Amino acid sequence: MNLMYKSTRDSSKKVTASEAILKGLSDDGGLFVPESVPKLTLPLGDFAKLSYQETAYEVMKLFFTDFTEEELKNCINNAYDAKFDTENITELKKVGNASYLELYHGATIAFKDMALSILPHLLTTSAKKNNITDKIIILTATSGDTGKAALAGFADVEGTGIIVFYPKGGVSKVQEKQMVTQKGDNCKVVGITGNFDDAQTGVKNMFNNKELAAKLSSKGYRFSSANSINIGRLIPQVVYYVYAYSRLLKNGEIKEGDKVNFVVPTGNFGNILAAYFAKNMGIPVNKLICASNENKVLFDFFETGVYDRNREFILTKSPSMDILISSNLERLIYLIAGEDSDKNKAFMEALTTDGKYEITEDMKAQLEGFVGGYASEADTLAEIKKVYTENSYVMDTHTAVASSVYRAYREKTGDETVSVIASTASPYKFATSVMGAIDDKYVGEDDFLLIDKLEEVSGMPIPNAVKGLKDAEVLHDIVCETADMQKTVESILNV
């Protein structure tokens, strides 16, 4: 029986998984959610015997029910292959009191590869299933990592084009260079003069513009998304939480049925929402620890029940988390509102008009499995140095936010539950910040000049994604005002 998907803003409309993947965003501006979260069909102990690819199939087949076994396995096998620098796809490493789930072994050395390696295959398969002949234009906003991972995934994929918007001056030098040097006849990268929230809002506005959709359709184009607003991005992220639990079982660190904590550095809320889905599928979870940087809108939400984006936007050394509008939180709000799409819609309209909303006491009670925490810039850099000094383990700035929040949580609560920290990017993406944290003499040095020194300190080989990047040719140099994002897209597509 097919699992159908409905919009967070209109529960009456239902679509198949492949239709939800193709659309990205619902026509009413809502996000697609499954009618119910399916339960895992294998005993937890059996997952310890499975490879990452086999685990991915066992999870995704329950969500993408209109895909045949052959179609889904083909997507999985094309995604999780030699482009990852470890056969295991992700590594779980015990360091001190926690295990770090290294999600950065893909082509662009960030956790976004875990989902964006498979999304192009899911999308092109979905198009065939639904007899779509239009060229699919992937329209995406990035705070640093999604952009490059999406570009790498969709470059020269037949029947697709991709346009990525990023905040000029709001990403690391390595992140920007990775994007603006991307090859592919179907790839375009545009810097905007605003921040990530501006880019994300501009993209959402284009998705919701019926006049623009008609213009595109007349030229044989249709939009879809590679952001985690697309259910085809979110579900593949559920896999690695199931896999992490299975590795803890395999390593003998837990027994079947033991609860674990997942600690996730969070900006747009997609990564931790995937952990919440894994919990609802049957992975025994004690706490989901939501770690924020100084843009602590999510921390404040979990503390007070008020989501308020009316605050200063702070540029930090963990730029992929520099977000004040956490799009994926809408899915959680919808679920804890009793799947009441009218109630959810009212909250989202309040966010648009007033910049904030407050959930009810009943809804707050349903968040007891979440814990919010945040790390200041000083906390983040101190954590990198502390973990390196004590364990010779080097982490990036985003992982350090989560690690710092976990350290504070453990000290405050005494909770010694086995814990997994999502390690979301390679330290090579943020060499200046990482090396500056380890030794003051490197503060302010150029990212590219510190790459060899980082290899020496970390013992990690320089990833292929970074080798030769400094001298790579810049292929994309468009910069536009936030207000001109649609005009820029129309110009690129000649509509």
C-alpha positions as CSV (number, residue, x, y, z in Angstrom):
1,M,0.0,0.0,0.0
2,N,1.3,3.4,-1.0
3,L,2.4,5.8,1.8
4,M,0.9,9.2,0.7
5,Y,2.2,12.7,1.5
6,K,0.2,15.8,2.6
7,S,1.0,19.4,2.9
8,T,1.6,21.0,6.3
9,R,-0.8,23.8,5.2
10,D,-3.6,21.7,3.6
11,S,-4.0,18.2,4.9
12,S,-6.7,17.4,2.4
13,K,-4.4,17.3,-0.6
14,K,-2.4,14.0,-1.0
15,V,0.4,13.1,-3.3
16,T,2.7,10.1,-3.8
17,A,6.3,10.1,-2.7
18,S,7.6,10.7,-6.3
19,E,5.1,13.6,-6.8
20,A,6.3,15.1,-3.5
21,I,10.0,14.8,-4.5
22,L,9.2,16.4,-7.9
23,K,7.3,19.3,-6.4
24,G,9.8,20.0,-3.6
25,L,7.3,22.5,-2.0
26,S,3.6,22.1,-2.0
27,D,1.5,24.5,-4.1
28,D,0.1,26.2,-1.0
29,G,3.6,26.9,0.3
30,G,3.6,24.1,2.8
31,L,6.1,21.2,3.2
32,F,5.2,17.6,2.5
33,V,5.0,15.1,5.4
34,P,4.1,11.4,5.3
35,E,0.6,10.5,6.4
36,S,2.3,8.5,9.1
37,V,5.9,7.7,10.0
38,P,6.4,3.9,9.2
39,K,7.9,1.5,11.7
40,L,11.1,-0.4,10.9
41,T,10.3,-3.9,9.7
42,L,13.5,-5.6,10.8
43,P,14.5,-6.3,14.4
44,L,17.1,-3.7,15.5
45,G,19.7,-6.4,16.0
46,D,19.5,-7.3,12.3
47,F,20.6,-3.8,11.2
48,A,24.1,-4.5,12.8
49,K,24.7,-7.0,10.0
50,L,23.7,-4.6,7.2
51,S,25.9,-2.3,5.0
52,Y,25.0,1.4,4.7
53,Q,23.4,0.7,1.3
54,E,21.3,-2.1,2.7
55,T,20.3,0.0,5.6
56,A,19.3,2.8,3.2
57,Y,17.1,0.4,1.3
58,E,15.4,-0.9,4.5
59,V,14.6,2.7,5.6
60,M,13.7,4.3,2.3
61,K,11.5,1.5,1.0
62,L,9.1,2.3,3.8
63,F,8.8,6.0,2.8
64,F,9.1,5.8,-1.0
65,T,6.5,3.2,-1.6
66,D,5.7,4.0,-5.2
67,F,9.3,3.2,-6.2
68,T,10.0,-0.4,-7.3
69,E,12.7,-2.4,-5.5
70,E,14.8,-2.1,-8.7
71,E,14.3,1.7,-9.0
72,L,15.2,2.4,-5.4
73,K,18.2,0.1,-5.2
74,N,19.5,1.7,-8.4
75,C,19.2,5.1,-6.8
76,I,21.0,3.9,-3.7
77,N,23.8,2.1,-5.5
78,N,24.4,5.1,-7.8
79,A,24.5,7.5,-4.8
80,Y,26.6,5.6,-2.2
81,D,29.6,4.5,-4.2
82,A,33.3,5.3,-4.8
83,K,32.7,9.1,-4.6
84,F,32.8,8.6,-0.8
85,D,36.3,8.1,0.7
86,T,35.3,5.3,3.0
87,E,33.6,2.1,2.1
88,N,31.3,2.5,5.1
89,I,30.0,5.8,3.7
90,T,30.0,7.3,7.2
91,E,32.3,6.5,10.1
92,L,31.4,6.4,13.8
93,K,34.4,7.3,16.0
94,K,34.5,7.1,19.8
95,V,36.3,10.1,21.2
96,G,36.1,10.8,24.9
97,N,32.6,10.5,26.3
98,A,30.8,10.5,22.9
99,S,30.9,8.9,19.4
100,Y,31.2,11.3,16.5
101,L,29.2,10.3,13.4
102,E,31.4,11.6,10.6
103,L,29.0,12.5,7.8
104,Y,31.6,14.3,5.7
105,H,33.2,11.5,3.7
106,G,31.4,12.4,0.4
107,A,32.5,14.4,-2.6
108,T,32.1,17.9,-1.1
109,I,33.2,17.0,2.5
110,A,29.9,18.0,4.2
111,F,27.0,16.0,5.6
112,K,24.8,17.3,2.7
113,D,26.4,14.7,0.5
114,M,24.6,12.0,2.4
115,A,21.3,13.1,0.9
116,L,22.3,15.1,-2.1
117,S,24.2,12.2,-3.6
118,I,20.9,10.4,-4.0
119,L,18.4,13.2,-4.6
120,P,19.3,13.6,-8.4
121,H,18.6,9.9,-8.9
122,L,15.3,10.1,-6.9
123,L,14.3,13.1,-8.9
124,T,15.0,11.8,-12.4
125,T,13.4,8.5,-11.5
126,S,10.3,10.4,-10.2
127,A,10.1,12.4,-13.4
128,K,10.0,9.2,-15.5
129,K,7.4,7.6,-13.2
130,N,5.2,10.7,-13.7
131,N,5.8,11.1,-17.4
132,I,7.4,14.5,-16.9
133,T,9.2,15.8,-20.0
134,D,9.8,19.4,-18.7
135,K,13.4,20.3,-17.8
136,I,13.6,20.3,-14.0
137,I,15.3,23.4,-12.6
138,I,16.6,22.9,-9.1
139,L,16.3,26.2,-7.3
140,T,18.3,26.3,-4.0
141,A,19.4,28.7,-1.3
142,T,22.5,27.7,0.7
143,S,24.2,28.8,3.9
144,G,27.4,27.2,2.6
145,D,27.2,23.4,2.2
146,T,23.9,22.5,0.5
147,G,24.9,24.6,-2.5
148,K,28.1,22.7,-3.4
149,A,26.7,19.3,-2.6
150,A,23.6,20.0,-4.8
151,L,25.8,21.4,-7.6
152,A,28.0,18.3,-7.5
153,G,25.0,16.0,-7.4
154,F,23.2,17.6,-10.3
155,A,26.1,18.7,-12.6
156,D,25.3,17.5,-16.1
157,V,22.4,15.3,-15.0
158,E,20.3,15.0,-18.1
159,G,16.9,16.8,-17.9
160,T,17.9,19.1,-15.1
161,G,19.4,22.5,-14.4
162,I,20.5,24.0,-11.1
163,I,20.6,27.6,-9.8
164,V,22.2,28.1,-6.4
165,F,21.9,31.4,-4.4
166,Y,24.4,32.0,-1.5
167,P,25.0,35.0,0.8
168,K,28.1,36.8,-0.6
169,G,30.5,37.2,2.3
170,G,28.5,34.9,4.5
171,V,30.3,31.6,3.7
172,S,33.9,30.4,4.2
173,K,36.5,31.0,1.5
174,V,36.6,27.2,0.8
175,Q,32.8,27.0,0.7
176,E,32.6,29.9,-1.8
177,K,35.5,28.6,-4.0
178,Q,33.9,25.1,-4.1
179,M,30.7,26.7,-5.5
180,V,32.1,29.3,-7.9
181,T,34.4,26.8,-9.6
182,Q,31.7,24.2,-10.2
183,K,31.8,22.7,-13.7
184,G,28.7,21.6,-15.5
185,D,26.8,23.2,-18.4
186,N,23.6,23.1,-16.4
187,C,25.0,24.8,-13.3
188,K,24.7,28.5,-12.2
189,V,25.8,30.0,-8.9
190,V,24.7,33.5,-7.8
191,G,25.9,35.5,-4.8
192,I,23.3,37.8,-3.2
193,T,23.9,40.9,-1.1
194,G,21.7,39.6,1.8
195,N,22.0,36.8,4.2
196,F,20.9,33.1,4.0
197,D,17.4,33.9,5.3
198,D,17.0,36.4,2.5
199,A,18.1,33.8,-0.1
200,Q,15.8,31.2,1.3
201,T,12.8,33.6,1.4
202,G,13.6,34.6,-2.2
203,V,13.6,31.0,-3.4
204,K,10.4,30.2,-1.5
205,N,8.7,33.3,-3.1
206,M,9.7,32.0,-6.5
207,F,8.2,28.6,-5.8
208,N,5.0,30.2,-4.7
209,N,4.7,32.6,-7.7
210,K,2.0,31.2,-10.0
211,E,2.7,33.7,-12.8
212,L,6.4,32.7,-12.8
213,A,5.4,29.0,-12.9
214,A,3.2,29.6,-16.0
215,K,6.1,31.4,-17.7
216,L,8.4,28.5,-17.0
217,S,5.9,26.0,-18.1
218,S,5.5,27.7,-21.5
219,K,9.2,27.3,-22.0
220,G,9.2,23.6,-20.8
221,Y,10.7,24.2,-17.3
222,R,9.5,23.4,-13.8
223,F,11.1,24.2,-10.4
224,S,12.1,21.6,-7.8
225,S,14.2,22.0,-4.7
226,A,17.4,20.5,-3.3
227,N,17.0,22.1,0.1
228,S,15.8,20.0,3.0
229,I,12.3,21.4,2.4
230,N,12.3,18.6,-0.3
231,I,11.2,15.3,1.3
232,G,13.7,13.6,-1.0
233,R,16.4,15.3,0.9
234,L,15.0,14.7,4.4
235,I,14.3,10.9,4.2
236,P,17.9,9.9,3.2
237,Q,19.1,11.7,6.3
238,V,17.0,9.4,8.5
239,V,19.2,6.5,7.3
240,Y,22.4,7.6,9.0
241,Y,20.7,7.7,12.4
242,V,19.5,4.1,12.0
243,Y,23.0,3.2,10.8
244,A,24.7,4.9,13.8
245,Y,22.5,2.9,16.2
246,S,23.4,-0.3,14.3
247,R,27.1,0.5,14.6
248,L,26.8,1.0,18.3
249,L,25.2,-2.4,18.5
250,K,27.8,-4.0,16.3
251,N,30.6,-2.4,18.4
252,G,29.1,-3.7,21.6
253,E,28.7,-0.2,23.0
254,I,24.9,-0.8,23.6
255,K,22.5,-3.7,23.7
256,E,19.5,-4.0,21.5
257,G,16.8,-1.7,22.9
258,D,19.2,0.6,24.9
259,K,18.4,4.3,24.4
260,V,20.9,6.8,22.9
261,N,21.2,10.5,22.7
262,F,21.7,12.2,19.3
263,V,23.4,15.7,19.4
264,V,22.9,17.7,16.2
265,P,24.3,21.1,15.2
266,T,21.2,22.7,13.8
267,G,20.3,25.7,11.6
268,N,17.5,24.8,9.3
269,F,16.3,21.9,11.5
270,G,16.3,19.3,8.8
271,N,19.1,17.2,10.3
272,I,17.6,16.9,13.7
273,L,14.1,16.4,12.3
274,A,15.6,13.3,10.5
275,A,16.7,12.0,13.9
276,Y,13.2,12.6,15.2
277,F,11.8,10.5,12.3
278,A,14.3,7.8,13.1
279,K,13.0,7.8,16.7
280,N,9.4,7.5,15.5
281,M,10.5,4.6,13.3
282,G,11.6,2.7,16.4
283,I,15.2,3.7,17.1
284,P,15.4,4.0,21.0
285,V,16.2,7.6,21.7
286,N,16.5,9.3,25.1
287,K,17.1,12.9,24.1
288,L,17.5,14.8,20.8
289,I,19.9,17.6,21.7
290,C,19.5,20.6,19.4
291,A,22.7,22.6,19.3
292,S,22.7,26.2,18.1
293,N,25.4,28.8,17.6
294,E,25.0,32.4,18.6
295,N,22.0,32.6,16.2
296,K,20.1,30.8,18.9
297,V,16.5,31.1,17.7
298,L,16.0,27.4,18.2
299,F,17.4,27.3,21.7
300,D,15.1,30.1,22.7
301,F,12.2,28.3,21.1
302,F,12.8,25.1,23.1
303,E,13.2,27.2,26.3
304,T,10.1,29.3,25.9
305,G,7.8,27.9,23.2
306,V,8.2,31.2,21.3
307,Y,9.8,31.2,17.9
308,D,11.1,34.8,17.3
309,R,13.3,35.7,14.4
310,N,13.2,39.4,15.3
311,R,16.8,39.7,16.4
312,E,20.3,40.5,15.1
313,F,21.6,38.1,12.4
314,I,25.1,37.2,13.6
315,L,27.9,36.0,11.2
316,T,29.7,33.2,13.0
317,K,32.5,30.8,12.4
318,S,29.9,28.1,11.9
319,P,28.2,29.8,8.9
320,S,26.0,26.9,7.8
321,M,24.1,27.4,11.0
322,D,23.7,31.2,10.6
323,I,19.9,30.9,10.1
324,L,17.0,32.7,11.8
325,I,14.2,31.0,9.8
326,S,14.4,27.3,10.4
327,S,12.2,26.0,7.6
328,N,12.1,22.4,8.6
329,L,10.7,23.3,12.1
330,E,7.4,23.7,10.3
331,R,7.1,20.0,9.9
332,L,7.6,19.5,13.6
333,I,5.1,22.2,14.4
334,Y,2.5,20.6,12.2
335,L,3.0,17.2,13.9
336,I,2.8,18.5,17.4
337,A,-0.2,20.6,16.5
338,G,-2.1,17.3,16.0
339,E,-1.6,17.5,12.2
340,D,-3.9,20.5,12.1
341,S,-2.9,22.3,8.9
342,D,-5.0,25.3,9.7
343,K,-3.3,25.8,13.1
344,N,0.1,25.3,11.5
345,K,-0.7,27.7,8.7
346,A,-1.7,30.4,11.3
347,F,1.7,30.0,13.0
348,M,3.5,30.3,9.7
349,E,1.5,33.4,8.7
350,A,2.3,35.0,12.1
351,L,6.0,34.2,11.4
352,T,5.8,36.0,8.1
353,T,3.8,39.1,9.3
354,D,5.1,39.5,12.9
355,G,8.3,37.5,12.8
356,K,7.2,35.2,15.6
357,Y,4.7,32.8,17.0
358,E,4.0,31.0,20.3
359,I,3.0,27.4,20.5
360,T,0.4,26.1,23.1
361,E,1.1,24.4,26.4
362,D,-0.1,21.1,24.9
363,M,2.4,21.4,22.0
364,K,5.2,22.3,24.4
365,A,4.5,19.1,26.3
366,Q,5.2,17.1,23.1
367,L,8.7,18.6,22.9
368,E,10.0,16.8,26.1
369,G,12.2,14.6,24.0
370,F,14.2,17.6,22.8
371,V,16.8,19.6,24.6
372,G,18.1,22.9,23.4
373,G,21.6,24.2,23.9
374,Y,23.9,26.8,22.4
375,A,27.6,27.6,22.2
376,S,29.1,31.0,21.9
377,E,32.0,31.7,19.5
378,A,34.4,31.4,22.4
379,D,32.8,28.1,23.5
380,T,33.1,26.7,20.0
381,L,36.8,27.5,19.5
382,A,37.6,26.3,23.1
383,E,35.9,23.0,22.3
384,I,38.0,22.4,19.2
385,K,41.2,23.0,21.3
386,K,40.1,21.0,24.2
387,V,39.1,17.9,22.2
388,Y,42.3,18.1,20.1
389,T,44.5,18.5,23.2
390,E,42.8,15.7,25.1
391,N,42.2,13.2,22.2
392,S,44.2,14.4,19.2
393,Y,40.9,14.6,17.3
394,V,40.2,17.5,15.0
395,M,36.6,18.7,14.3
396,D,35.1,21.6,12.3
397,T,33.4,24.5,13.8
398,H,29.8,23.2,13.4
399,T,30.7,19.8,15.0
400,A,32.3,21.8,17.8
401,V,29.1,23.7,18.5
402,A,27.4,20.3,19.1
403,S,30.3,18.9,21.1
404,S,30.4,22.0,23.3
405,V,26.6,21.8,23.9
406,Y,26.8,18.1,24.7
407,R,29.6,18.7,27.2
408,A,27.6,21.4,29.0
409,Y,24.4,19.2,28.9
410,R,26.3,16.2,30.4
411,E,27.8,18.3,33.2
412,K,24.5,19.9,34.0
413,T,22.4,16.7,34.0
414,G,24.8,13.9,34.8
415,D,23.1,12.0,31.9
416,E,25.6,9.3,30.9
417,T,23.4,7.8,28.1
418,V,25.6,6.7,25.2
419,S,25.6,9.7,22.8
420,V,26.2,10.3,19.1
421,I,27.3,13.7,17.9
422,A,26.6,14.5,14.3
423,S,29.9,15.6,12.7
424,T,28.6,17.6,9.8
425,A,31.7,18.9,7.9
426,S,35.4,18.3,7.4
427,P,37.7,20.6,9.3
428,Y,39.3,21.3,5.9
429,K,36.3,23.4,5.0
430,F,37.1,25.8,7.9
431,A,40.9,25.6,8.2
432,T,41.5,29.1,9.4
433,S,38.9,28.8,12.3
434,V,40.0,25.3,13.2
435,M,43.8,26.0,13.2
436,G,43.3,29.4,14.9
437,A,41.4,27.6,17.7
438,I,44.2,25.0,18.1
439,D,47.0,27.6,18.1
440,D,46.6,31.4,18.3
441,K,49.5,31.9,15.9
442,Y,47.2,30.8,13.0
443,V,44.4,33.2,13.8
444,G,43.5,35.2,10.6
445,E,45.6,33.1,8.3
446,D,44.2,32.3,4.9
447,D,42.2,29.0,4.7
448,F,44.2,27.7,1.7
449,L,47.6,28.5,3.3
450,L,46.7,26.4,6.4
451,I,45.5,23.2,4.6
452,D,49.0,21.5,4.7
453,K,49.4,22.5,8.3
454,L,45.9,21.0,9.1
455,E,46.9,17.7,7.5
456,E,50.0,17.6,9.7
457,V,48.0,18.4,12.9
458,S,45.0,16.2,12.2
459,G,46.6,13.2,10.5
460,M,43.7,13.3,8.0
461,P,44.7,13.2,4.3
462,I,43.8,16.4,2.4
463,P,40.5,15.5,0.7
464,N,40.2,15.5,-3.1
465,A,37.5,18.2,-2.7
466,V,40.1,20.6,-1.5
467,K,43.2,19.6,-3.5
468,G,43.7,22.1,-6.3
469,L,40.8,24.3,-5.2
470,K,42.9,27.4,-4.5
471,D,44.0,27.7,-8.2
472,A,40.8,26.4,-9.7
473,E,39.2,28.7,-12.3
474,V,36.2,30.8,-11.2
475,L,33.3,30.0,-13.5
476,H,30.5,31.8,-11.8
477,D,30.7,35.5,-10.9
478,I,27.1,36.7,-10.8
479,V,26.1,38.8,-7.8
480,C,22.6,40.3,-7.4
481,E,20.5,42.2,-4.9
482,T,18.0,40.1,-2.9
483,A,15.2,41.9,-4.7
484,D,16.5,40.9,-8.1
485,M,16.7,37.1,-7.5
486,Q,13.7,36.4,-9.7
487,K,14.9,38.7,-12.5
488,T,18.3,36.8,-12.3
489,V,16.6,33.5,-12.7
490,E,14.4,34.7,-15.6
491,S,17.6,36.0,-17.3
492,I,19.5,32.7,-16.8
493,L,16.6,30.7,-18.2
494,N,15.7,33.3,-20.8
495,V,12.0,33.4,-19.9
